[in-house]
Amino acid sequence: MNESLTTGLIAIGVMLSLAAFGVPIAFSIGIIGSIGLYFVGGATFLVASIQTMPYAVASEYSFAVIPMFVLMGTIAAHTGIISELYNAVNRWTEGVRGGLLMASTLASAGFAAISGSTIVNAAMFTRIALPEMAKRNYNMGFSAGAIAAAGTFAALIPPSLTFVIFGIMTQQSIGKLFMAGILPGILTAGCYLIAIPLIAKIRPRWVPLSESRTTLRHKIVGLKGVWPMIVLVFIVLGGIYSGITPPTSAGAVGAVGAFAIAVLRRRMSGRRLWLSIRETAELTSILFVLIIAGLLFSRFLVLSGFVSDLTSLVTGSGLSDYGFILLIVLMYFVLGMFVDPLSMLVMTVPFVFPVIEAYGMHPIWFGVILCKMIELAVITPPVGLNLFAVVSASEGRVKLSEIYVGVLPFVLIEIVVLFILISFPEISTFLPDQMD
C-alpha cells in the first residue's frame, strides 16, 4: 500500500476515533481535514482554505435550498397540517388490523413530501400516533419501531436534505435526484403497507384488532385534511419536474405556500412563526458547519492523492460492479451503527463517489442507493438516530431496548427494498430520464 492510501486510511481512522470519544462529528471531520491540509499544502494553504471556504459555501446560491425546504417542513409541523393529514388517513384505515400503523406509514410518506428531515418526521408522528397506539394496547416496541422506520421516508421522498447535500457535493442535478426518489419512496411505503398486516397476523398480540369504525361520510369529510399537503407537493415537485422552477426556487415557493395555507386557515401565530424560523436556523447552521468540515476533509483527500489512488486500486482489483456495491453497502451498514447519517454522507462521499464514476455507474441511481443506506443507518441499533428521536419524543412510553427489537422487521424490509433497487436501476432512473 502506497503512502497516500496509508495516510488517508489513518486520517479516516483517527476521525472515527475522535467521534467515538464524543467529539462532535463536524469537529472530528474538520480537525482532521485541517491537519491534513497543513501537511499537504502548508500553513499558508490551510489558512487560505479556512478563510475562503466558509464564505464560499454560505454564499453559494444552490445552498439556499436547504433552509427553504426546512422552513416549509417546520411551518407544516407547527400549524397542524401534519396532524390533520394523519387523522384523515386514519379514518380510512380504521377497522383493519394494524390500521394505526398503516395510517402512520401513509401520513409519514405524505409529510416526507414536504419535509426533508427524518428526525422531525419520526418525532412528529411519535407525538401524534404513539399515544393512540398505547390506548389501543399495541405493542409499544413494534409501534415505535414502525414510526421510526416510516420517518426515514424523508431521506428518500423529495424534498430530501440527503439528496440536496449529495447533489451539491457531487455536482449532480438536485432536481433529477428529487425525481429519482419518488418511485423508490412509493415502493418502500408499499412494502411497509404489505408487511404490517402480515406481521400483525403472525404476532396478533402486538397489534390488537380495532373495533372502531368510521362511516363513509366521515371518511370523505376527513379528506379535507389532505389538501394542504397535496397543494404543497404539487407546487414543489410539479414545479421542478415541469422545469418551471429550479429546486432552490421551488423550496422558497413551497415555504411561502406553507405560510399562506397556515394564514388562510388561521393557524399561523407569531409564536408558531418564531418557532418555525428558529428551528430552521438551528438545523441549517448545523448542516452548514457539517458541510464546510466535509469539504475541508474532501480537499485534503483529493490533494493527498488518496482519492485517485483508491480509485485505481479498486478498479484494478477486478471487483465487479455489484461486488463493489455490496462492499459499499456493508461499509455503510457498519458505519450506520455508530455515525449519524448526514455525517456519514459528508464523511464518505468524497472518496466513494469518484470510484462510482470510475466504474461508469449512473450517479443519480447511486444517489438513491446511498439514500436507502442512509435510511437503514437511522434505524439500525445501537446508534440509530431515529430510534433515539422516537424514544425521546415518547415521554417514557417506550424503552430503547423495546424499540431495538420492534424495529428489526422494518430493517429487514429496508434491506429487501435496497436489493430490489440495486437489481432494477430503472426504478430510480425512469423519472429523471424523462427530464432530459
WOJOUR-V539666 format. One record per run of one state. SS is the DSSP state (helix for helix, strand for strand, loop for the rest). FROM is the first residue (numbers start at 1). TO is the last residue. If there is no record, write none. Layout:
<<SS | FROM | TO> <SS | FROM | TO>>
This chain:
<<loop | 1 | 2> <helix | 3 | 20> <loop | 21 | 24> <helix | 25 | 58> <loop | 59 | 60> <helix | 61 | 78> <loop | 79 | 80> <helix | 81 | 93> <loop | 94 | 98> <helix | 99 | 112> <loop | 113 | 117> <helix | 118 | 135> <loop | 136 | 139> <helix | 140 | 155> <loop | 156 | 160> <helix | 161 | 170> <loop | 171 | 173> <helix | 174 | 202> <loop | 203 | 215> <helix | 216 | 225> <loop | 226 | 226> <helix | 227 | 242> <loop | 243 | 246> <helix | 247 | 264> <loop | 265 | 269> <helix | 270 | 303> <loop | 304 | 305> <helix | 306 | 315> <loop | 316 | 320> <helix | 321 | 335> <loop | 336 | 340> <helix | 341 | 358> <loop | 359 | 362> <helix | 363 | 377> <loop | 378 | 384> <helix | 385 | 393> <loop | 394 | 399> <helix | 400 | 406> <loop | 407 | 407> <helix | 408 | 423> <loop | 424 | 425> <helix | 426 | 433> <loop | 434 | 436>>
